[in-house]
Amino acid sequence: MRYVEEFRQAEAVQAWVEAIARRVTHPWTLMEVCGGQTHSIVRYGLDTLLPEGVTLLHGPGCPVCVTPGSVIDQAIAIAQDPRVIICSFGDMVRVPGDRQQSLQQARAAGTQVQIVYSPLDAVAIAAKDPDRQVVFLAVGFETTAPATALAIAQAQQQQLSNFSVLLSHVRVAPAMAQLLADPDCRIQGFLAAGHVCTIAGLAEYPAIANRYRVPIAITGFEPVDILQGIYACLDQLESGRSEVVNCYGRAVQEAGNLAAQQWVERVFAITDQDWRGLGTIPEGGLEFQPEFKSFDAHCRFAITGAIALTSVNDCISGLVLQGQKQPCDCPAFGRTCTPEKPLGAPMVSSEGACAAYYRYRRTQVMN
């Protein structure tokens, strides 16, 4: 359990909590970007250990949560063809689209929806069943985009004409910049997602830190990791600095994973992208390079980008994803919205903020 147990030790946690308390003299507001960090914060009560006035906001760091509902609606529409198999990660099948139907419900109604653990699984399904069109629903941050790129390249090498991808990969740094550009933004420092930086490196962050005068700490997911990142941000805020600090050196190198980046750049190009709860983010996603456009499910099935949505009045998931509200502020939380019957994506995903509060704080929030 190396690199896990030592980052959960109570003595180490207490030492960082005390260091933070000694350093802080003003109220500050930070945002963690990663849903994995959110779950650790809520699970271990790290936010309750911080000095009064230090606030943690939960950001849009859950890739399942920020996938537009229209993409799910498109997948369901494609799946109506009995010759089509939709392949998806497990969390995605329960997320409601804009029409409040999920892939799980579509599967119960008779469509072919299969859960896979890798996009390469979907390629294997296509190779094994050439009479079916296999569509992989590709979601996620920079961490999962390389695997999708490799799967597409493999399908091209195998000349699989029955494999395509419904693409909804997103990029984290542009979303951070958009949040900071909001006139009502309260974010004074960021805890950036270590797993994203493992792939993408740190190149995009200094410009954000300099432009918006916010410190950015790259950190991991265990309690000590997170507290170390919080200290790094607060230390800079207290001294008037705004720099990028890598607190996750055991996993993150400044340049990131160059091989993974090369595969992504070969198959995809950067484009504007819709994020659930945040709207369209400039350069916030990926699209196909011309060489691989034949694998684009939008082209193969002639689907459009927008499907009329049905609003859910009680759900404030968009505000939760922006860090403007906490899950406990939602009138539907734990009542009409639960993991079994979710109104919004943050209650479904294993990385969603609402799911974290429901799992670890439901009793105290609802009392």
N, C-alpha and C positions, 0 to 999 in steps of 0.2 A: 504493500500500500504506500510505497514511496511517492512523494509529491501529493499525497492526499492527507494522511493522518497528521503529519506535522503541520499542515495548514488548517487543521481543525482543533488543535490543542487549546484548551481553555486558558492556559497560562499565556500563550502567545496572543490569543484574542484579547485578553485583559491588558496585556502590555501595550497593544496598539490602541485600545480604547483610552487608556490613560495618557498615551502620547498625544492623541487627538485632543483630549480635554485640556491638556497643558498648552497646546498650540493655539486653540481657538479663542478669539476675543470678540468676534462679531458673528451675527447670524449669516449663514450662507445656504444657498440652494444648489444642490448637485443633481444630475440625472445619470442613472445607469442606463446604458443603451441595450444591454443584452438581457433577454428573458431568463436565461440561466442564472444570471446575477440576481435578477429580481427574486427568483425562487429561493436562492440562498439567503438573501437579505430577509425575506419574510419567514422562511423556515427557522433560521437561527436568531431571529429578532434583532438583527444588527442595527436596524434603524432606531430601536428603542434604547440602545446602548450609547448613542451619540449625545453630545452636549445639547442642551436646550437651544433651539434656534438653528441647528444644522438640520436641514430638510433634504430628504431623498425623494426625487420624482422618478416614476417608472416610465421609461421611454418605449418607443415602438420597436423593441428588440426581439420580437417574436415573428419569424418569417411566415408562419401559418396565419398569424393575426393580421398581417398587413397585406396579404394576398387579396386583391380586389374581389368582391363578391361576384362581379361580372365574369371573372375568369372561371369561377366555380359553375356559374350558370352556363357558360359556354361548354364546359366539360360535360355537364349533364345533357345539354342539347346534342352534342356529338354522340353521346352514349345511347341516344334513342335509336340509332342505327344498329340493328342486331348483329351486324358484321364487325362492330367496333368493340374493342376491349380498352377501357380506361385504366391505366395503372397510376397509383398514387401512394404517397407515404401515408402511414396510418392516421396521423393527426388530421390530415386534410379531409378525410372522408366524412368527418362529423361536423365540419365547419359549414354553417349556412351561407348560401349565396344571397344575392340581392333579393331574390324571390323567396327567400326563407326556406329553400329546399337544399338538402345536403346530398353529397354523393352516396352516403349510407342509405338515405331514403330512396334515392334513385335505384340503388342496388336491390333494395327490398321490393321495389316495383318491377324488377325483372331485368334491369340493364346489367351489362357485364362490367363490373368494377372490381379490380384486384389490388390488394395491398402489396407493395413491394418494399424492399429494404434498400434498394439501389436502382438507379436508372439502368444499370447493366442487366438487372433482372428483367426489365421490360424489353430490352433488346433480345434477350434469350427467349422470351415468350413469343416475340415476333418471328424469330428464326424457326421456332418449333411449330408455329401455326401460320403458315404463309397465306392462308385463305382469309385471315382476319386482319383488320387494320388495328394496330396497337398504338395507343396514344399515351405518352407519359406526361403527366401533369408536373412540370418542373417549377418548383418554388424554392425559395431560400436566399440567403445572403451569399457573399463571396465564398463562403465555406463549401457550399454544395454545387456551385456553378461549374467547378472543374470536372466533377463526376458526370454532370450532364453533357459537358463538352466532349469528354472521352466516349460517352455512350453514343453520341451522334457520329463521332468520327469512326467508331467501330461499326455502326450501322451502315455508314457509307462504304467502308471497306468490304463489308459482307454483301453490299448491294441489296439491302433490304428496302424494298419499295413499299412495304406495309408498316413501317415504323415512322412515327412523327412525334413532335413535342409541342405541347401547349405551354409556351414559355412565359414565366412570370418571376424571373430572378431579379432581385433588387440589390442596390448598392447602398451601404450604410452611411458613408461620409456625406454624400449629398443630402441625405435626410437630416443629419445633424445640422448641416448648414441652414436648411430650410427652417428647422425649429428655432434656431438662433435669430433668423431674420424676422421672425414674427414680432411686431411691435409690443405685444403683451408677454414676450418671453421672460420667464423668471430664472432661466438656467444660468448659473454663474460658473459652472465647471462640469466636465463630462467624465464619467467612467466609461471608457471605450471597450468594445468587445474583444477580448483576447483571441478568441478562435477566428474571428474575421481577420484580425491583423496577422495571424499566423500565415494566412494565405496572401492577403493583399499588402502586407507591410504597413509602413507608417507614412508613406509619401504624401498622402492627401491631407494629413492632419495639421501640419504646421501652418498652412495657409488659413485654415479655419481658426486655429488658436490665435493667430496674429490679427486676422480681420475682425473677429468678434471679441477679442481680449478675454478669452476664456482658457483656463488650463484644461488639458486633456491627459488623463492617466490611463494607459493601457493596462488592463488588469484581468485576472482570471476569475474563478468561480467559487473558490473556497473562502470561508470566513476571513482568514488572514489575508488572502489575496485582495479581497474587497476593501477591508479596513486599511491596508497599505495604500491602495489606490485613493481612498477617501483622504487619508493623511497627505498624500502627494498633492492632491488638488487644493486642500485647505491651506497647506503650507505656502503654496504659490499665491493664493488669494490673500492671505494675511500679509504677504510681503510685496503684493502688487505685481506679480509676474503672471505670464500666460504662456506656458510652454507645453510641449508634448513630452511626457515622461513614460518610459517603458518599465512598468512594474511587474511584467510577466516575462522576464528574460529567459526563463526556463523553457518557454515555448515560442516566443515571438522574436524574430530577427527583423532588423530595420527594413531590409529589402523584401521580406516575406518569402513565400515559396515561388521562386522564379519559374520552375517547371509548370506548376499549376497555372500561373498567370499566363504563360505562353499558350497553353491549351485554350484558355478562355478567350484570349485575344485572337487566336486562330479561328475559332468557331463563332464568336459573338462580337458585336460592336456595342458601344455605349449609346444609350438613347434615353429620352424622357420616359418616365414610368409612373403609372398610377399606383398609389399606396392606399390601402383601406385606412380611412381615418385621417389621412394627411393630404389627399388630393394628388395632383400631378407634380412630381419632383423632377426638375431639370437634371438630366444625366443620372437619374435615380434607378436605372435598370439596364437590361441588356436586350438586344435584338440579334437576329441571325445575320452573319456575313453572307454576301451574295452566293458564295460557293455552297452554302449549306441551306439555302432558302427552301429547297425541296422538302426539308424535314419540318417545316413550319406548319403546324396543324391549322393555323388560321388560313393559310393558302389552300391547303389540301381539302379542307371542309367548307371553305368560303364562309367563315363565320365573321361577324363584325365585332368591334371592340366593346360595344355598349348594349346592354339589355335593360329595359325599364325596371327600376328598382321599386321594391315595396318597403316603406319606412317602418321602423320599429320604434314607436314613440318612447317607450320606457328605457330603451337601451342607450347608454352614453359611451359605448365602446370607443367611438372616435375621439372623445375627449380624454378617455383613459390612455389611449395610444399616444396622444400628444403630451401626456403628462400634466394636463390641466385639471384633471379630476382623479381621485383614487377610486378603486373598485367599490369601497364602502360608501361612496357618495351616490351610487346608482340605486334608485328606488326598486329596481328589479333584482338586485343582487341577492342570491340565495332564496328568493321567493318565486318569481316567475322565470328567473334565469338561473339554471343550475348546470353542472356538467352533463347531466342526463338530458336536459332540455334547454340547450343554450340559445340565447337570443343574439349573442355576439361572439366573434371569434376568440377574444381573450379569455372566455370561460371554457373554451374547448381545448386549446393547445396545452401541452405539458409545459410550455414556456410562457403562457399567458398570465398577465398580472391578476386577472379575476380568478383564474384557476388557483393561483398561489394563495390568494386571500381566502378562497373557499376551502382549500385544503387545510391551511394552517391557522386561520384566524376567523373562521366563520362564526364560531360561538361568541367571541367577544365583539365582533362587528355587529351582529344581529341582536345583541342584548342591549 
